[in-house]
Amino acid sequence: MDAIDTRLAHFARNAFGHFTAGHAALVGFSANQRAYRLDAGLWESQYEDVYRLAGVPPTWRGDILAACWAGGFRAVASHRSAAALWRLAGGRRHIEEITCPRWRRARHDGVLVHETSALDPCDVTMVDGIPVTTPERTLLGMAEVCSPSLLEMAEDGAERRGLVTPGSIRAMLVRLARPGRGGVRALRDLIDARSPERATPESEKETQLVQAFRAFGLPELVTQHEVRQGGRLVGRVDAAYPQARIAIEYDSDEFHGGRLALVRDSERRSRLLAAGWHPFTATDAELRAGCRTLCPAVADVLRRAS
């Protein structure tokens, strides 16, 4: 292997096997040398002037990085691709979705391009060596292309992992809001609807539980509520209607199976009952069914408590 091939391989190793014509030129390849390696099958063309070393298996991160390079200067992974990089609900690995300035529009098959002139440096960061929108800007992009329920799950996940706060999202919205800008209203409505005392659900399943009760027409659940009796902590429940002393726990198949878990859950339920609470359980099957059985049962207790 020639020295220039070694230098290029070293660079590509940190870029999922990918590089551009510009990178190749920087390490010393001439136009004829580039053409030879393409003809010989040593390089594989992914987009115009974007290549992958032959034999390097394709990866979704590599595909996203290649799409960003194909998009030109300041192109970044965004929307569902960015959500996948941040490991948020609604992220998609099977598409390459990027955002770039209007004057550098990318036109490539398989790449979903969003054009904007409002992509400030503070809205861009790096994940795994890939230029990507920040978590806040990613949520704004998700608000453009996904349902309100999926946006809520993504935002809860970002808060849960400390990637965003309501304050950081509001600051971004103040900076970027203008009439007609996609996603702003949906994301603002989501943040504005939340109580300052609201605790972030600890899992996507808990967010789905809140959404199912909301869809049934029940009052908004209080998440991660501490049940106390005489100043003593009885336990913290996934969701609750404190005034009616209703506690709802999500019963995960993963974390609530086995004899020890059954004993622990039984003891927890007994403590809640002794404290005068009405404990309910939401299973995976119940969530998949939209809590059609659980919601009426809880509604009945709410009516009797009112």
C-alpha positions, 0 to 999 in steps of 0.5 A: 500500500502506498504512503498516501493510501495509508494516510487516507486509510488512517483518516477514513478509520475515524470516519466510518471508512468514508472520505471526500475528494477534498480529503483525498487531495489533502493527503496527496492524491492526484485526479488520475490516482483517484480515478484509478482507485475508483476504476479498480474498485478500491474506492466505492462512490457513495455520493458525488465526491464522497467515497467509502473504502472498499471492504468497509461495511456500511453503517448508518452513522457512516451513511449520515456522515456521507450525506452531510458531506454530500450536502456541502458546507455547513450541512448537518444531520437533523430531524429524525437522523439527529434524533437517532444520533441522540438516541431519542424517540422517533429517531430513524436509522434508515433515512439520511436527513440533513439540514443545510443553508439554502445556497448550498442545497444538496440534490442526492437520491436517498437524502432528505434535505431541509433548507434553512438560512437560520442555522446558527453555529450555536445550533450545531454540535458533533456526535460520534464525529458527525455534525448534528443539530443540538438536542434543542434544535433536533426537537424543533426539527422533530416538531416539524415532521412527527406527531405530538405524541412522538415529540413528547416522548422525544422531549421527555427522553432528552430531559430525562438524560439531561440533554435539554431543560424547558428553559433551554428550549424556551431560549431557543424558541425565543431566538428562532421563532418567527411567523410560519417557521415549522415546528415552533408552535408545536414545541412551544405548546408542548412546553407551555402545557407543562406545570413547573412542578411536573417531574419527567417520566423515567421511561418512554413507557411512562410517557405513553401511560400519561398520553393514554390517560390524556387521550381517554379524557382523564385529568393530567397525571402527576408523574414520579409522585412521592406518597407520604404518610405522616411525613414518612415516605411510603414510596414514589409511584410512576404516576398518580392522582394525589387528591384521589389517592390513586397510584399507577405503576408501570409493570415492566416485563423486564424489571418486574418479573421473577419471584423477588420482584413479585415479593417487592411489588406485593410489599409496595402495594400493601404499603400503599393500601395501608396508607389509604391509596388505590394502587393500579398497575399498567402492563405492557399489554395494557399500554399496547391496548391504549389502557382501555381497561385501566382508564375506565377503572381509574375513572370510576375511582376518580368519580367516587372520590370527587 
